[in-house]
Amino acid sequence: MSKELRINRLIPLSLSLLIVVFLCQTLRASAADDHVYDKPEAFIVSQIKGHMNTNSSIRDVVNHPSFKGFGQFILPLENRAYDRNMQLSRVGSLLPYHSHVEPEAVVDTINYMIDQMAEGKIIFYSFYTERQKQEYPAKRNTGLFFFKGKPEAPFAIVCPGGGFSYVGSVHEGFPHATQLSKKGYNAFVLHYRAGGEQRACEDLAAAISYIFKHSGSLGVSTKDYSVWGSSAGARMAAQIGSYGPSGYGSYDLPRPRVVVMAYTGHSSFTRIDPPTFVVQGENDGIVNVSTVDKRVYAMRNAGIEVEYHKYRNVSHGFGLGIGTGAEGWTENAVKFWEKHISE
């Protein structure tokens, strides 16, 4: 066999080997990428940089370098199947209990958080110790997002809803906290464990205790703090208003100065509940509006200050209410809180 013939036969073989190696590397990379979602604490950070847009994917958000270690908590992805290539233009499909979800508003909020990180600000804190997480691994699925206001200003802690099956922070957590921060208040958004009201309230109590304990390093005042909640999150806010953090296994700390509640059918209260601000859509298909009416009436009869706003043609889970009759409700809620902040 001639030397030229041997070379000609070797070329196709070499090309075949190169193709096999390439395919193996591609599959290995794909498997590694899948592994990112199995163990979110061990992110393989992508090379994505800069801002998101509505064409960005879930993968882009979770793997964004700014969110390393907590990107899995930005979007409501708890224990659910989802397409990691889904674009943010379809983010509303991740929030089945919510309405008026504006993809552009979600993107703006995420980009604001990216900018905060670019300025060197810490925006995420884990409030459970490593020992607590080892004892109860589900506590790894918790954390506090921090939207910093003026030094030593009072703080608000915001509890998004989601029927205790997911945490809708991008719609009724981060946007609220952004507004509060821009007004000079320190705002935290709680990412709590899905699965039920009791454990969610325990997480809220633990988070409040963490803020009190670390108020100096966080630069926040613990006087006259407020708790905000929407839907399931409003139930949590109401319970802490009634029983304080100690009622859910935490330290004996002051109850919130004010509770802000959006669209929930929570009916119970105590005679020592703090002043309460309530908003509700009249077209709510999840909450029985008469339940809200009766609770407000009973609280007022018990001598508790309540400010109550109902909005026509507004359904459940409206968030900031952009484009609805509820738009601007957070401004009124802030004014209500400010009435009760001591000089």
N, C-alpha and C positions, 0 to 999 in steps of 0.2 A: 504493500500500500504506500502511495506517495505521501510525502510530507504535506503537500497542499491538500490532499484529500482528507488526511487526518484532521487538519485544522478546520476544514469546512464542516466536518462532522462534530467537532468540539464546540463550534460556535452556537448551534441550536441548543446543545446540552447546557452550555454555560448560561444562555438566556433563560432556559427553563428553571435552572437553579436560582437565578436572580429573582425570577417571578415568585417562586415558592417562598424565598426568604422575605420578600416584600409583603406577601400575603400574611405570613406568620406574624411579622411585626405589626401589621395593620390590625389583625385580630387581637394581638396582645394589647395594643394601645386601646382598642375598643373595650376589652375586658377591664382594663385599668380604669377607664372612664366610667364604666358601669359601677365599679367598686367605690367610686367617690360617693355614690348615693346610698350605698349600703353602710358606709362608715363616714358620716359627714364630718367627724372630728379630724379626719385625716385627708383633707382636701388635696387633690392634685390641681394646683391653681393653673387656670388657663392663662393665655396671654392677652385676654380681653382687657382693654384699658379705655378710660374715658366714660362718657355718659351712655345711658340706655336710651332706646327709642321704642316705639310700639312694634317694630320689627324684631327687636331683641327677643331672645328665647328665655325660658325658665333656666336652662343650662347657663346662659350668660349671667343671669342674676346670681344664681347659687355659687358659681365659680368666679365671680368678680373678685379680683385681688383685694379690693377694699373691704370685702365681707368675709375674708378668710376665717374659718372657724365658726361662723354663725350665719353664713349665707342661707342655710337651710331653714332659717326662721323668718326670712323676709316675706316670703309668699306662703299661703296656707297649704302646706304640702303634707300635713300630718297623716301618716299611716294610710295614704290613699294612692291608688294607681294614677299616674299622670304621664303625659308625654313631655319629656324634658326638652323636646324641640318646639313645643308650643310657643307661639309668639305672644308677647304681652298684649297685643291687640285683642286677644281672647281671654284676658285675665278674669273677666267676669264669670267664666265657666267654673273657676275654682272657688267661687263664692255663692253657692246655691241659695243661701238664706239671705242674700243681700240684693239690693236694687240700686239703680243709678250709679253703677260702677263705671267710672270714666277712665279708660286706659291711659289717656294723656295725663290725667291727674295722678294716677299710680306711678307713671314714669317720672313725672316731676318730683314726686316725693322720694323715689329711689335715687334720683340724681342729686337731690338736696343732701341725702345721706352720704353719697359718694363725695360731694364737695366738703362736707364736714370732716370726713376722714382725711381728705387731701390737705385740710388746714391743720392736721395733727390732733384733732379732737378724738377722744375715746367715746364711741357711741354705743358700746355693748358691754354689759357687766353680767357675770354669773353670780347669783346671790346665794346659791347653795354651795357648801364646802365640798371638797373632793371626797371626804369621808361620807358625807350625806349621799352623794351621787353613787358611791360604791355600794352603800347599803340599799339604796332605792334607785336603780339605774334609770328609771323613767324621769328622774329629776334632772337628768342631763338635757332633757327637752324643755328647758326653761331658760329664762334670761330677762334682762332689763335693757331696753334701748333708751339711751339718754339724749335728750334734746336740750342742750344747755341754754339757760337764760342769763339774767344778770346775777353776779355773785351774791350769795346769801339771800336771794329772792325765795319766796315760798315755792313749794313743788306741788305738782299734780301728778297723779299716777293714773294712766288710762288703760282700761281693760276692754279690748275689742271683743266682739261676739263671734258666734259661729256654731251655736247650738251645742257647745261643749264637744264638738267633733272636729273643729278646726279653729284657728285663731286668725280672724280677718284683719290683721294689723294694717295691711296696705290700704284698706278702705276706711276703717273707723278707728285707727290707732295712730299711725304715723302722721296723717294729715292733721288730726286734732293737735298732736304734740308739736308739730311744726308751727301751727298758729299760736299756740301758747308760748313757745320759745321766742317767737318774733315779737311778742308783747312783753318779753322780759322775764317770764316765769320759767322755772325749771320744770321740764316735763319728762316723765318716764312712760314708756309703753311696755306693758307686761306681756311676755310670751309665757303662757302657763301650760300645764299638762292638759291635754284633751282627755275626755273620758268621764267627766262628771263634775257637778258643782262643788262637792266637798273638797276634792283635791285641788280644784282651781282656786277656791277660797284659801286653802292652806298655802298655796303658792303666793297669793296676793299678800297674805299676812307675813310670810317670810320675806317677801320683797320689801314691804314697808319697814320691817325690822332692819333689813340690810341698809336701807337709805338712812334711817335714824342712826345706826351704828357708824356709818361712814359719811355722815353729813359734812364733816370738816373737809375731808379730801375731795368730796364731790362738789363742795362749794354751795350747798343749799341750806336754806332755813327749814327747820322742822315745825315751825309755828304755822298754824292755820292751813295745813295742807288739805288738798281736796282729792277726792277719788271720783273718777269719771268712768262710766261704763255704758256700753250699748248692747242691747239684747241680752244674751247670756252674760256678757260682761257687766251689764247693769244689775243683774241679780247679785253678782259678786260685790259690786260697789255698795249695794243696799245692805248686804249681810255684814260687811265690815263697818258700815255706818251704824248698824244696830248693835253689834257685839264687839267691835274693835278687833285688832290683831290677836289679842289674847283668846278670843272666842274660837280661834282656829289654830291653836297650839303654839302661838308665838308669844313674844314678850308683852307685858302689860303696858302698852303704849296708848297715847291719846287717840281717841277716835277722830276721824276726819272732821274738819271744821264745816265742810260742805260736801254733799253728794250730788253728782250730776248723773241723771239717768235718761237714757234714750230707748224708747220702744221696747219695753219688757212687760210681761204679765205678772211680775212678782207682786204678791199681794200682802205679805206680812210686814210688820214694822214694830218698833217698841216706842214707848212714850218718851224715850230719851234720844230718839233719832236726831241727827243734825239737820239743819236747814237743807232742803232738797229742791233741786231744779229738775223738772221733768219735761221731756218733749215726746210727742207721739203723733204718728200719721193716722188720719181717719180711715184710710183705705188699707190698713194693715191686715193682711191675710193670715198672719201667724198669731198675733197678739189680739186677745179680746179687749177692745178699747174700753168697754164698760168696766173691766177689771181695773184698768188704770184709773178711770174716773172715780171708782169707789174707793180705791186706796188713797188717792189725793184728798177726797172728801173726808175720809176717816182720819187721816193725818192732821188735816187742818182742825178738825173737831177736837183732836187731842192736844192742840196748841203748838203743833210743829209748823214752822214756816215752810210753805211750798209755793214755788212759782211754776205754773203749768201752762204749756203751750201745745195746742193741737193744730195740725195743718191739714187742710182739705186736699183731696186728690193726691195724697202722699202715702206710699206703701211702706212695708217693713224694710229695715236695713238701709236707710237712705244716706247714712254717713254724714257728710257735711251738708247734704241736701242740695248740692249744686244743680241749678236748673229747675228747682222745685220751689214750692211755697215755703219750705223749711230753710232755704238758703239763708245763712247769716245767724242761725240759732246759736252757734258757739259764741258769738259776740255777746248775746244776752246772758249766756251762761257765765262768761267771764265777769260781766258786770255784777251778776248775782254773787259770785264768789268774792269779788272785791268789796262788796258791802260788809262782808264778815271777816275781812282781814284786819287785824288790829294794827294800829299805828306803831 
